[in-house]
């Protein structure tokens, strides 16, 4: 699961027949620098959402083939919003390290 | 499988039901010189790993579903083991 910031919504007029009632988000996945700087995100991705994330919120995105696992019928997606992140604790370095 | 440091954790109320009760840790992959190497991943922790421990994280989603006991889980990354101090730092 990768952390990502939601920056927008995507709607479709024509869609693959398996995508019915889908909710798609535009999100910026966090890179290795983002946790420290708050910027330097990776390029944006479209994420399938069933939890109802808002623009501006931080989400956990499951990528690759595991993104399709929650669905009963085959669904062609590669990014799935698996959690809405409430709080993040992060320490870039071990304070006890010498 | 990747070498990574545990640098934090996240809390989440609304999440896929397979993650209920799991610790969600932030693992930062590193290379042989401990430089940051690739984006941080949120991983599940079946071992009880400490903060700042060096670990191997594995992207085998099928075993992650086995750990969570849910064939519909989207989870992919999990902590496979903690690395011995001093190892995993070879020359390229």
N, CA and C atoms of all chains as a GROMACS GRO file, in nm:
protein
  570
    1UNK      N    1   0.084  -0.119   0.000
    1UNK     CA    2   0.000   0.000   0.000
    1UNK      C    3   0.088   0.124   0.000
    2UNK      N    4   0.056   0.220  -0.085
    2UNK     CA    5   0.130   0.346  -0.089
    2UNK      C    6   0.043   0.458  -0.039
    3UNK      N    7   0.107   0.559   0.020
    3UNK     CA    8   0.034   0.677   0.064
    3UNK      C    9   0.015   0.770  -0.056
    4UNK      N   10  -0.100   0.836  -0.062
    4UNK     CA   11  -0.126   0.928  -0.172
    4UNK      C   12  -0.219   1.038  -0.123
    5UNK      N   13  -0.209   1.156  -0.186
    5UNK     CA   14  -0.296   1.269  -0.156
    5UNK      C   15  -0.396   1.284  -0.270
    6UNK      N   16  -0.525   1.293  -0.234
    6UNK     CA   17  -0.629   1.306  -0.336
    6UNK      C   18  -0.632   1.450  -0.385
    7UNK      N   19  -0.626   1.469  -0.518
    7UNK     CA   20  -0.628   1.605  -0.572
    7UNK      C   21  -0.748   1.627  -0.663
    8UNK      N   22  -0.829   1.523  -0.689
    8UNK     CA   23  -0.944   1.547  -0.775
    8UNK      C   24  -1.026   1.423  -0.800
    9UNK      N   25  -1.135   1.441  -0.875
    9UNK     CA   26  -1.224   1.331  -0.910
    9UNK      C   27  -1.220   1.310  -1.060
   10UNK      N   28  -1.252   1.189  -1.103
   10UNK     CA   29  -1.261   1.159  -1.246
   10UNK      C   30  -1.395   1.094  -1.271
   11UNK      N   31  -1.467   1.138  -1.374
   11UNK     CA   32  -1.591   1.072  -1.414
   11UNK      C   33  -1.578   1.028  -1.559
   12UNK      N   34  -1.651   0.922  -1.593
   12UNK     CA   35  -1.644   0.865  -1.727
   12UNK      C   36  -1.782   0.868  -1.791
   13UNK      N   37  -1.787   0.888  -1.923
   13UNK     CA   38  -1.915   0.874  -1.993
   13UNK      C   39  -1.924   0.737  -2.058
   14UNK      N   40  -1.815   0.692  -2.122
   14UNK     CA   41  -1.808   0.555  -2.172
   14UNK      C   42  -1.711   0.480  -2.082
   15UNK      N   43  -1.742   0.356  -2.051
   15UNK     CA   44  -1.655   0.283  -1.960
   15UNK      C   45  -1.655   0.135  -1.993
   16UNK      N   46  -1.554   0.066  -1.943
   16UNK     CA   47  -1.550  -0.080  -1.951
   16UNK      C   48  -1.672  -0.136  -1.878
   17UNK      N   49  -1.732  -0.243  -1.931
   17UNK     CA   50  -1.861  -0.289  -1.878
   17UNK      C   51  -1.852  -0.335  -1.733
   18UNK      N   52  -1.733  -0.368  -1.684
   18UNK     CA   53  -1.721  -0.412  -1.545
   18UNK      C   54  -1.725  -0.294  -1.447
   19UNK      N   55  -1.701  -0.172  -1.498
   19UNK     CA   56  -1.697  -0.055  -1.411
   19UNK      C   57  -1.836   0.009  -1.406
   20UNK      N   58  -1.920  -0.036  -1.316
   20UNK     CA   59  -2.054   0.021  -1.301
   20UNK      C   60  -2.062   0.087  -1.164
   21UNK      N   61  -2.103   0.215  -1.161
   21UNK     CA   62  -2.112   0.286  -1.034
   21UNK      C   63  -1.978   0.309  -0.970
   22UNK      N   64  -1.875   0.323  -1.052
   22UNK     CA   65  -1.742   0.341  -0.996
   22UNK      C   66  -1.722   0.485  -0.948
   23UNK      N   67  -1.631   0.504  -0.855
   23UNK     CA   68  -1.591   0.636  -0.808
   23UNK      C   69  -1.441   0.641  -0.825
   24UNK      N   70  -1.396   0.733  -0.909
   24UNK     CA   71  -1.252   0.739  -0.939
   24UNK      C   72  -1.194   0.868  -0.885
   25UNK      N   73  -1.075   0.856  -0.826
   25UNK     CA   74  -1.004   0.971  -0.771
   25UNK      C   75  -0.877   0.994  -0.849
   26UNK      N   76  -0.836   1.119  -0.855
   26UNK     CA   77  -0.703   1.153  -0.906
   26UNK      C   78  -0.615   1.177  -0.784
   27UNK      N   79  -0.504   1.106  -0.774
   27UNK     CA   80  -0.423   1.114  -0.653
   27UNK      C   81  -0.276   1.123  -0.688
   28UNK      N   82  -0.201   1.190  -0.598
   28UNK     CA   83  -0.056   1.200  -0.612
   28UNK      C   84   0.009   1.105  -0.512
   29UNK      N   85   0.071   0.996  -0.557
   29UNK     CA   86   0.139   0.906  -0.463
   29UNK      C   87   0.263   0.973  -0.404
   30UNK      N   88   0.292   0.940  -0.280
   30UNK     CA   89   0.407   1.000  -0.212
   30UNK      C   90   0.536   0.930  -0.255
   31UNK      N   91   0.639   1.009  -0.278
   31UNK     CA   92   0.770   0.952  -0.308
   31UNK      C   93   0.849   0.942  -0.178
   32UNK      N   94   0.975   0.898  -0.189
   32UNK     CA   95   1.055   0.882  -0.068
   32UNK      C   96   1.083   1.016   0.000
   33UNK      N   97   1.074   1.127  -0.075
   33UNK     CA   98   1.101   1.259  -0.016
   33UNK      C   99   0.977   1.320   0.048
   34UNK      N  100   0.858   1.277   0.005
   34UNK     CA  101   0.735   1.348   0.042
   34UNK      C  102   0.710   1.346   0.192
   35UNK      N  103   0.745   1.236   0.260
   35UNK     CA  104   0.721   1.228   0.403
   35UNK      C  105   0.796   1.337   0.478
   36UNK      N  106   0.912   1.380   0.427
   36UNK     CA  107   0.990   1.483   0.495
   36UNK      C  108   0.957   1.622   0.445
   37UNK      N  109   0.935   1.638   0.313
   37UNK     CA  110   0.920   1.772   0.257
   37UNK      C  111   0.776   1.812   0.238
   38UNK      N  112   0.684   1.716   0.227
   38UNK     CA  113   0.546   1.748   0.198
   38UNK      C  114   0.521   1.776   0.051
   39UNK      N  115   0.626   1.768  -0.031
   39UNK     CA  116   0.608   1.785  -0.177
   39UNK      C  117   0.689   1.675  -0.247
   40UNK      N  118   0.730   1.700  -0.371
   40UNK     CA  119   0.803   1.601  -0.450
   40UNK      C  120   0.726   1.470  -0.464
   41UNK      N  121   0.594   1.481  -0.495
   41UNK     CA  122   0.515   1.360  -0.518
   41UNK      C  123   0.554   1.295  -0.650
   42UNK      N  124   0.517   1.168  -0.664
   42UNK     CA  125   0.531   1.102  -0.793
   42UNK      C  126   0.418   1.149  -0.885
   43UNK      N  127   0.424   1.105  -1.012
   43UNK     CA  128   0.322   1.148  -1.108
   43UNK      C  129   0.185   1.093  -1.067
   44UNK      N  130   0.080   1.165  -1.108
   44UNK     CA  131  -0.055   1.136  -1.058
   44UNK      C  132  -0.111   1.007  -1.116
   45UNK      N  133  -0.194   0.941  -1.038
   45UNK     CA  134  -0.260   0.818  -1.084
   45UNK      C  135  -0.410   0.828  -1.055
   46UNK      N  136  -0.488   0.750  -1.129
   46UNK     CA  137  -0.632   0.741  -1.105
   46UNK      C  138  -0.657   0.619  -1.018
   47UNK      N  139  -0.734   0.638  -0.911
   47UNK     CA  140  -0.753   0.535  -0.809
   47UNK      C  141  -0.901   0.501  -0.799
   48UNK      N  142  -0.933   0.372  -0.798
   48UNK     CA  143  -1.071   0.327  -0.776
   48UNK      C  144  -1.101   0.336  -0.626
   49UNK      N  145  -1.216   0.398  -0.593
   49UNK     CA  146  -1.246   0.425  -0.452
   49UNK      C  147  -1.382   0.369  -0.415
   50UNK      N  148  -1.388   0.293  -0.307
   50UNK     CA  149  -1.515   0.246  -0.253
   50UNK      C  150  -1.542   0.303  -0.114
   51UNK      N  151  -1.447   0.378  -0.059
   51UNK     CA  152  -1.459   0.424   0.079
   51UNK      C  153  -1.510   0.568   0.089
   52UNK      N  154  -1.499   0.645  -0.019
   52UNK     CA  155  -1.550   0.782  -0.018
   52UNK      C  156  -1.448   0.883   0.029
   53UNK      N  157  -1.330   0.884  -0.031
   53UNK     CA  158  -1.227   0.980   0.006
   53UNK      C  159  -1.257   1.117  -0.055
   54UNK      N  160  -1.223   1.222   0.020
   54UNK     CA  161  -1.244   1.359  -0.027
   54UNK      C  162  -1.117   1.416  -0.088
   55UNK      N  163  -1.134   1.522  -0.167
   55UNK     CA  164  -1.018   1.593  -0.219
   55UNK      C  165  -0.940   1.652  -0.103
   56UNK      N  166  -0.810   1.633  -0.102
   56UNK     CA  167  -0.725   1.683   0.005
   56UNK      C  168  -0.690   1.578   0.109
   57UNK      N  169  -0.765   1.468   0.113
   57UNK     CA  170  -0.736   1.368   0.216
   57UNK      C  171  -0.621   1.276   0.172
   58UNK      N  172  -0.562   1.212   0.270
   58UNK     CA  173  -0.454   1.116   0.244
   58UNK      C  174  -0.513   0.975   0.245
   59UNK      N  175  -0.477   0.896   0.145
   59UNK     CA  176  -0.532   0.761   0.134
   59UNK      C  177  -0.419   0.660   0.121
   60UNK      N  178  -0.452   0.534   0.145
   60UNK     CA  179  -0.361   0.424   0.119
   60UNK      C  180  -0.404   0.354  -0.009
   61UNK      N  181  -0.314   0.350  -0.107
   61UNK     CA  182  -0.348   0.295  -0.239
   61UNK      C  183  -0.279   0.161  -0.257
   62UNK      N  184  -0.358   0.058  -0.284
   62UNK     CA  185  -0.301  -0.072  -0.318
   62UNK      C  186  -0.284  -0.078  -0.468
   63UNK      N  187  -0.166  -0.114  -0.512
   63UNK     CA  188  -0.137  -0.113  -0.654
   63UNK      C  189  -0.121  -0.255  -0.708
   64UNK      N  190  -0.105  -0.260  -0.841
   64UNK     CA  191  -0.076  -0.385  -0.910
   64UNK      C  192  -0.197  -0.479  -0.906
   65UNK      N  193  -0.174  -0.606  -0.927
   65UNK     CA  194  -0.284  -0.702  -0.942
   65UNK      C  195  -0.367  -0.716  -0.815
   66UNK      N  196  -0.305  -0.685  -0.697
   66UNK     CA  197  -0.380  -0.695  -0.572
   66UNK      C  198  -0.496  -0.595  -0.567
   67UNK      N  199  -0.489  -0.488  -0.649
   67UNK     CA  200  -0.597  -0.390  -0.652
   67UNK      C  201  -0.729  -0.452  -0.696
   68UNK      N  202  -0.724  -0.559  -0.773
   68UNK     CA  203  -0.847  -0.621  -0.824
   68UNK      C  204  -0.904  -0.725  -0.728
   69UNK      N  205  -0.831  -0.759  -0.623
   69UNK     CA  206  -0.875  -0.870  -0.537
   69UNK      C  207  -1.008  -0.845  -0.464
   70UNK      N  208  -1.042  -0.722  -0.421
   70UNK     CA  209  -1.168  -0.706  -0.347
   70UNK      C  210  -1.292  -0.732  -0.431
   71UNK      N  211  -1.281  -0.745  -0.562
   71UNK     CA  212  -1.399  -0.755  -0.647
   71UNK      C  213  -1.437  -0.900  -0.672
   72UNK      N  214  -1.569  -0.922  -0.682
   72UNK     CA  215  -1.615  -1.059  -0.706
   72UNK      C  216  -1.597  -1.098  -0.853
   73UNK      N  217  -1.622  -1.003  -0.946
   73UNK     CA  218  -1.600  -1.034  -1.087
   73UNK      C  219  -1.475  -0.963  -1.136
   74UNK      N  220  -1.413  -1.015  -1.243
   74UNK     CA  221  -1.289  -0.954  -1.291
   74UNK      C  222  -1.306  -0.807  -1.324
   75UNK      N  223  -1.223  -0.722  -1.267
   75UNK     CA  224  -1.232  -0.577  -1.285
   75UNK      C  225  -1.094  -0.525  -1.324
   76UNK      N  226  -1.083  -0.459  -1.438
   76UNK     CA  227  -0.950  -0.418  -1.486
   76UNK      C  228  -0.902  -0.288  -1.423
   77UNK      N  229  -0.857  -0.291  -1.299
   77UNK     CA  230  -0.799  -0.171  -1.238
   77UNK      C  231  -0.662  -0.207  -1.180
   78UNK      N  232  -0.580  -0.106  -1.156
   78UNK     CA  233  -0.448  -0.134  -1.097
   78UNK      C  234  -0.416  -0.042  -0.980
   79UNK      N  235  -0.516   0.032  -0.931
   79UNK     CA  236  -0.495   0.112  -0.810
   79UNK      C  237  -0.628   0.117  -0.735
   80UNK      N  238  -0.626   0.081  -0.608
   80UNK     CA  239  -0.748   0.068  -0.529
   80UNK      C  240  -0.728   0.138  -0.396
   81UNK      N  241  -0.821   0.227  -0.360
   81UNK     CA  242  -0.811   0.298  -0.233
   81UNK      C  243  -0.853   0.204  -0.121
   82UNK      N  244  -0.757   0.156  -0.041
   82UNK     CA  245  -0.786   0.056   0.060
   82UNK      C  246  -0.805   0.115   0.198
   83UNK      N  247  -0.761   0.239   0.220
   83UNK     CA  248  -0.780   0.297   0.353
   83UNK      C  249  -0.775   0.449   0.346
   84UNK      N  250  -0.853   0.512   0.435
   84UNK     CA  251  -0.846   0.657   0.453
   84UNK      C  252  -0.757   0.680   0.574
   85UNK      N  253  -0.645   0.749   0.555
   85UNK     CA  254  -0.546   0.765   0.660
   85UNK      C  255  -0.588   0.878   0.755
   86UNK      N  256  -0.596   0.847   0.885
   86UNK     CA  257  -0.628   0.949   0.985
   86UNK      C  258  -0.503   1.023   1.029
   87UNK      N  259  -0.401   0.947   1.065
   87UNK     CA  260  -0.283   1.005   1.126
   87UNK      C  261  -0.160   0.932   1.076
   88UNK      N  262  -0.052   1.008   1.064
   88UNK     CA  263   0.076   0.948   1.022
   88UNK      C  264   0.180   0.984   1.125
   89UNK      N  265   0.251   0.885   1.177
   89UNK     CA  266   0.368   0.911   1.260
   89UNK      C  267   0.489   0.874   1.178
   90UNK      N  268   0.585   0.967   1.168
   90UNK     CA  269   0.701   0.942   1.084
   90UNK      C  270   0.824   1.004   1.146
   91UNK      N  271   0.932   0.928   1.154
   91UNK     CA  272   1.062   0.976   1.198
   91UNK      C  273   1.163   0.942   1.090
   92UNK      N  274   1.222   1.043   1.023
   92UNK     CA  275   1.311   1.011   0.912
   92UNK      C  276   1.436   0.935   0.955
   93UNK      N  277   1.483   0.958   1.080
   93UNK     CA  278   1.606   0.891   1.125
   93UNK      C  279   1.585   0.837   1.265
   94UNK      N  280   1.663   0.735   1.299
   94UNK     CA  281   1.658   0.679   1.433
   94UNK      C  282   1.725   0.777   1.529
   95UNK      N  283   1.653   0.836   1.626
   95UNK     CA  284   1.715   0.934   1.716
   95UNK      C  285   1.823   0.872   1.805
   96UNK      N  286   1.823   0.741   1.819
   96UNK     CA  287   1.925   0.677   1.904
   96UNK      C  288   2.050   0.642   1.825
   97UNK      N  289   2.045   0.653   1.692
   97UNK     CA  290   2.160   0.612   1.609
   97UNK      C  291   2.277   0.706   1.632
   98UNK      N  292   2.400   0.654   1.628
   98UNK     CA  293   2.518   0.737   1.649
   98UNK      C  294   2.580   0.776   1.515
   99UNK      N  295   1.130  -0.890  -0.293
   99UNK     CA  296   1.169  -0.865  -0.154
   99UNK      C  297   1.268  -0.750  -0.151
  100UNK      N  298   1.251  -0.660  -0.057
  100UNK     CA  299   1.334  -0.541  -0.051
  100UNK      C  300   1.379  -0.516   0.092
  101UNK      N  301   1.502  -0.462   0.103
  101UNK     CA  302   1.549  -0.414   0.233
  101UNK      C  303   1.482  -0.282   0.264
  102UNK      N  304   1.438  -0.262   0.386
  102UNK     CA  305   1.369  -0.138   0.421
  102UNK      C  306   1.387  -0.110   0.569
  103UNK      N  307   1.373   0.019   0.603
  103UNK     CA  308   1.369   0.060   0.743
  103UNK      C  309   1.226   0.095   0.781
  104UNK      N  310   1.186   0.059   0.902
  104UNK     CA  311   1.055   0.099   0.953
  104UNK      C  312   1.071   0.240   1.009
  105UNK      N  313   1.004   0.336   0.947
  105UNK     CA  314   1.021   0.476   0.986
  105UNK      C  315   0.897   0.537   1.048
  106UNK      N  316   0.792   0.462   1.069
  106UNK     CA  317   0.672   0.519   1.128
  106UNK      C  318   0.554   0.427   1.112
  107UNK      N  319   0.437   0.481   1.145
  107UNK     CA  320   0.317   0.402   1.128
  107UNK      C  321   0.201   0.494   1.090
  108UNK      N  322   0.094   0.438   1.043
  108UNK     CA  323  -0.026   0.516   1.012
  108UNK      C  324  -0.144   0.458   1.089
  109UNK      N  325  -0.241   0.543   1.118
  109UNK     CA  326  -0.366   0.495   1.174
  109UNK      C  327  -0.478   0.526   1.076
  110UNK      N  328  -0.574   0.436   1.069
  110UNK     CA  329  -0.682   0.451   0.973
  110UNK      C  330  -0.809   0.388   1.031
  111UNK      N  331  -0.916   0.465   1.033
  111UNK     CA  332  -1.044   0.412   1.081
  111UNK      C  333  -1.121   0.345   0.968
  112UNK      N  334  -1.136   0.418   0.857
  112UNK     CA  335  -1.208   0.362   0.743
  112UNK      C  336  -1.107   0.292   0.653
  113UNK      N  337  -1.117   0.160   0.644
  113UNK     CA  338  -1.022   0.086   0.561
  113UNK      C  339  -1.087  -0.043   0.515
  114UNK      N  340  -1.020  -0.111   0.421
  114UNK     CA  341  -1.072  -0.241   0.378
  114UNK      C  342  -1.077  -0.333   0.499
  115UNK      N  343  -1.184  -0.412   0.510
  115UNK     CA  344  -1.208  -0.486   0.635
  115UNK      C  345  -1.098  -0.588   0.665
  116UNK      N  346  -1.023  -0.628   0.564
  116UNK     CA  347  -0.917  -0.726   0.590
  116UNK      C  348  -0.804  -0.667   0.675
  117UNK      N  349  -0.792  -0.534   0.681
  117UNK     CA  350  -0.685  -0.471   0.760
  117UNK      C  351  -0.723  -0.452   0.907
  118UNK      N  352  -0.843  -0.491   0.946
  118UNK     CA  353  -0.887  -0.469   1.084
  118UNK      C  354  -0.792  -0.535   1.182
  119UNK      N  355  -0.747  -0.459   1.281
  119UNK     CA  356  -0.661  -0.513   1.384
  119UNK      C  357  -0.514  -0.525   1.346
  120UNK      N  358  -0.476  -0.481   1.227
  120UNK     CA  359  -0.337  -0.493   1.184
  120UNK      C  360  -0.259  -0.366   1.216
  121UNK      N  361  -0.131  -0.382   1.250
  121UNK     CA  362  -0.042  -0.265   1.257
  121UNK      C  363  -0.003  -0.230   1.114
  122UNK      N  364  -0.016  -0.102   1.080
  122UNK     CA  365   0.024  -0.056   0.947
  122UNK      C  366   0.148   0.031   0.962
  123UNK      N  367   0.263  -0.022   0.922
  123UNK     CA  368   0.390   0.047   0.940
  123UNK      C  369   0.436   0.107   0.808
  124UNK      N  370   0.512   0.218   0.819
  124UNK     CA  371   0.571   0.280   0.700
  124UNK      C  372   0.712   0.224   0.683
  125UNK      N  373   0.734   0.155   0.573
  125UNK     CA  374   0.865   0.096   0.544
  125UNK      C  375   0.929   0.174   0.430
  126UNK      N  376   1.050   0.225   0.454
  126UNK     CA  377   1.122   0.300   0.350
  126UNK      C  378   1.230   0.210   0.290
  127UNK      N  379   1.213   0.165   0.165
  127UNK     CA  380   1.315   0.080   0.103
  127UNK      C  381   1.449   0.153   0.090
  128UNK      N  382   1.558   0.081   0.110
  128UNK     CA  383   1.693   0.138   0.101
  128UNK      C  384   1.781   0.047   0.015
  129UNK      N  385   1.894   0.105  -0.030
  129UNK     CA  386   1.990   0.025  -0.106
  129UNK      C  387   2.101  -0.025  -0.012
  130UNK      N  388   2.212  -0.077  -0.071
  130UNK     CA  389   2.316  -0.138   0.012
  130UNK      C  390   2.392  -0.036   0.096
  131UNK      N  391   2.381   0.096   0.061
  131UNK     CA  392   2.447   0.201   0.140
  131UNK      C  393   2.346   0.273   0.229
  132UNK      N  394   2.230   0.216   0.249
  132UNK     CA  395   2.123   0.274   0.330
  132UNK      C  396   2.069   0.405   0.273
  133UNK      N  397   2.090   0.429   0.141
  133UNK     CA  398   2.027   0.545   0.078
  133UNK      C  399   1.882   0.512   0.047
  134UNK      N  400   1.794   0.614   0.053
  134UNK     CA  401   1.654   0.594   0.017
  134UNK      C  402   1.646   0.540  -0.125
  135UNK      N  403   1.564   0.440  -0.146
  135UNK     CA  404   1.557   0.375  -0.276
  135UNK      C  405   1.412   0.337  -0.304
  136UNK      N  406   1.338   0.428  -0.364
  136UNK     CA  407   1.201   0.399  -0.400
  136UNK      C  408   1.102   0.452  -0.298
  137UNK      N  409   0.975   0.455  -0.336
  137UNK     CA  410   0.873   0.516  -0.249
  137UNK      C  411   0.848   0.434  -0.123
  138UNK      N  412   0.808   0.500  -0.013
  138UNK     CA  413   0.774   0.427   0.110
  138UNK      C  414   0.648   0.344   0.089
  139UNK      N  415   0.643   0.231   0.154
  139UNK     CA  416   0.526   0.143   0.145
  139UNK      C  417   0.465   0.126   0.283
  140UNK      N  418   0.333   0.120   0.287
  140UNK     CA  419   0.264   0.085   0.411
  140UNK      C  420   0.251  -0.067   0.412
  141UNK      N  421   0.306  -0.129   0.516
  141UNK     CA  422   0.313  -0.276   0.520
  141UNK      C  423   0.239  -0.328   0.643
  142UNK      N  424   0.193  -0.451   0.633
  142UNK     CA  425   0.136  -0.516   0.752
  142UNK      C  426   0.249  -0.590   0.824
  143UNK      N  427   0.231  -0.610   0.952
  143UNK     CA  428   0.340  -0.655   1.037
  143UNK      C  429   0.298  -0.778   1.118
  144UNK      N  430   0.318  -0.898   1.062
  144UNK     CA  431   0.280  -1.017   1.138
  144UNK      C  432   0.380  -1.052   1.249
  145UNK      N  433   0.497  -0.984   1.253
  145UNK     CA  434   0.603  -1.024   1.346
  145UNK      C  435   0.609  -0.938   1.473
  146UNK      N  436   0.556  -0.817   1.469
  146UNK     CA  437   0.572  -0.726   1.582
  146UNK      C  438   0.704  -0.653   1.576
  147UNK      N  439   0.728  -0.582   1.467
  147UNK     CA  440   0.855  -0.516   1.442
  147UNK      C  441   0.861  -0.381   1.514
  148UNK      N  442   0.983  -0.344   1.558
  148UNK     CA  443   1.002  -0.217   1.628
  148UNK      C  444   1.030  -0.105   1.530
  149UNK      N  445   1.011   0.020   1.578
  149UNK     CA  446   1.043   0.138   1.498
  149UNK      C  447   1.193   0.139   1.468
  150UNK      N  448   1.231   0.179   1.345
  150UNK     CA  449   1.369   0.195   1.298
  150UNK      C  450   1.442   0.062   1.283
  151UNK      N  451   1.371  -0.047   1.289
  151UNK     CA  452   1.434  -0.177   1.263
  151UNK      C  453   1.452  -0.193   1.112
  152UNK      N  454   1.562  -0.263   1.074
  152UNK     CA  455   1.582  -0.293   0.932
  152UNK      C  456   1.516  -0.427   0.901
  153UNK      N  457   1.435  -0.430   0.798
  153UNK     CA  458   1.356  -0.550   0.769
  153UNK      C  459   1.364  -0.583   0.621
  154UNK      N  460   1.313  -0.701   0.587
  154UNK     CA  461   1.284  -0.733   0.448
  154UNK      C  462   1.134  -0.727   0.431
  155UNK      N  463   1.088  -0.647   0.332
  155UNK     CA  464   0.946  -0.646   0.301
  155UNK      C  465   0.925  -0.723   0.171
  156UNK      N  466   0.815  -0.795   0.164
  156UNK     CA  467   0.789  -0.884   0.052
  156UNK      C  468   0.660  -0.842  -0.016
  157UNK      N  469   0.657  -0.847  -0.149
  157UNK     CA  470   0.539  -0.802  -0.223
  157UNK      C  471   0.453  -0.920  -0.269
  158UNK      N  472   0.464  -1.032  -0.203
  158UNK     CA  473   0.383  -1.149  -0.239
  158UNK      C  474   0.241  -1.130  -0.184
  159UNK      N  475   0.151  -1.081  -0.270
  159UNK     CA  476   0.015  -1.055  -0.225
  159UNK      C  477  -0.059  -1.181  -0.184
  160UNK      N  478  -0.023  -1.293  -0.246
  160UNK     CA  479  -0.097  -1.416  -0.214
  160UNK      C  480  -0.070  -1.460  -0.070
  161UNK      N  481   0.056  -1.442  -0.023
  161UNK     CA  482   0.083  -1.475   0.117
  161UNK      C  483   0.028  -1.368   0.212
  162UNK      N  484   0.023  -1.242   0.165
  162UNK     CA  485  -0.039  -1.138   0.246
  162UNK      C  486  -0.186  -1.171   0.273
  163UNK      N  487  -0.255  -1.222   0.171
  163UNK     CA  488  -0.395  -1.262   0.190
  163UNK      C  489  -0.404  -1.380   0.286
  164UNK      N  490  -0.302  -1.465   0.282
  164UNK     CA  491  -0.297  -1.578   0.374
  164UNK      C  492  -0.281  -1.529   0.518
  165UNK      N  493  -0.192  -1.429   0.540
  165UNK     CA  494  -0.172  -1.374   0.674
  165UNK      C  495  -0.300  -1.311   0.726
  166UNK      N  496  -0.368  -1.235   0.639
  166UNK     CA  497  -0.489  -1.165   0.681
  166UNK      C  498  -0.610  -1.256   0.681
  167UNK      N  499  -0.593  -1.376   0.627
  167UNK     CA  500  -0.702  -1.474   0.625
  167UNK      C  501  -0.824  -1.421   0.550
  168UNK      N  502  -0.798  -1.351   0.439
  168UNK     CA  503  -0.907  -1.295   0.360
  168UNK      C  504  -0.867  -1.301   0.213
  169UNK      N  505  -0.928  -1.389   0.134
  169UNK     CA  506  -0.891  -1.401  -0.008
  169UNK      C  507  -0.924  -1.278  -0.091
  170UNK      N  508  -1.000  -1.184  -0.033
  170UNK     CA  509  -1.036  -1.062  -0.107
  170UNK      C  510  -0.954  -0.940  -0.062
  171UNK      N  511  -0.848  -0.960   0.013
  171UNK     CA  512  -0.772  -0.846   0.061
  171UNK      C  513  -0.685  -0.786  -0.050
  172UNK      N  514  -0.680  -0.652  -0.061
  172UNK     CA  515  -0.591  -0.590  -0.159
  172UNK      C  516  -0.447  -0.574  -0.108
  173UNK      N  517  -0.418  -0.626   0.008
  173UNK     CA  518  -0.286  -0.606   0.069
  173UNK      C  519  -0.178  -0.675  -0.014
  174UNK      N  520  -0.060  -0.610  -0.024
  174UNK     CA  521   0.047  -0.664  -0.107
  174UNK      C  522   0.178  -0.674  -0.029
  175UNK      N  523   0.213  -0.574   0.051
  175UNK     CA  524   0.343  -0.572   0.117
  175UNK      C  525   0.330  -0.618   0.262
  176UNK      N  526   0.424  -0.701   0.305
  176UNK     CA  527   0.424  -0.749   0.443
  176UNK      C  528   0.569  -0.770   0.487
  177UNK      N  529   0.589  -0.769   0.617
  177UNK     CA  530   0.725  -0.781   0.670
  177UNK      C  531   0.761  -0.928   0.683
  178UNK      N  532   0.870  -0.965   0.615
  178UNK     CA  533   0.907  -1.106   0.610
  178UNK      C  534   1.004  -1.142   0.722
  179UNK      N  535   1.088  -1.047   0.762
  179UNK     CA  536   1.184  -1.077   0.869
  179UNK      C  537   1.265  -0.954   0.901
  180UNK      N  538   1.327  -0.953   1.017
  180UNK     CA  539   1.413  -0.840   1.051
  180UNK      C  540   1.558  -0.879   1.024
  181UNK      N  541   1.633  -0.783   0.968
  181UNK     CA  542   1.768  -0.808   0.919
  181UNK      C  543   1.867  -0.796   1.034
  182UNK      N  544   1.964  -0.887   1.038
  182UNK     CA  545   2.068  -0.881   1.140
  182UNK      C  546   2.150  -0.753   1.126
  183UNK      N  547   2.192  -0.701   1.239
  183UNK     CA  548   2.272  -0.579   1.238
  183UNK      C  549   2.402  -0.604   1.160
  184UNK      N  550   2.437  -0.511   1.071
  184UNK     CA  551   2.561  -0.523   0.997
  184UNK      C  552   2.547  -0.599   0.866
  185UNK      N  553   2.443  -0.677   0.847
  185UNK     CA  554   2.428  -0.748   0.721
  185UNK      C  555   2.345  -0.664   0.624
  186UNK      N  556   2.344  -0.706   0.497
  186UNK     CA  557   2.270  -0.633   0.396
  186UNK      C  558   2.335  -0.504   0.355
  187UNK      N  559   2.470  -0.496   0.364
  187UNK     CA  560   2.539  -0.372   0.326
  187UNK      C  561   2.654  -0.400   0.230
  188UNK      N  562   2.638  -0.496   0.139
  188UNK     CA  563   2.747  -0.536   0.050
  188UNK      C  564   2.784  -0.428  -0.050
  189UNK      N  565   2.901  -0.447  -0.113
  189UNK     CA  566   2.943  -0.356  -0.219
  189UNK      C  567   2.875  -0.395  -0.350
  190UNK      N  568   2.837  -0.294  -0.428
  190UNK     CA  569   2.770  -0.322  -0.555
  190UNK      C  570   2.874  -0.368  -0.658
   0.00000   0.00000   0.00000
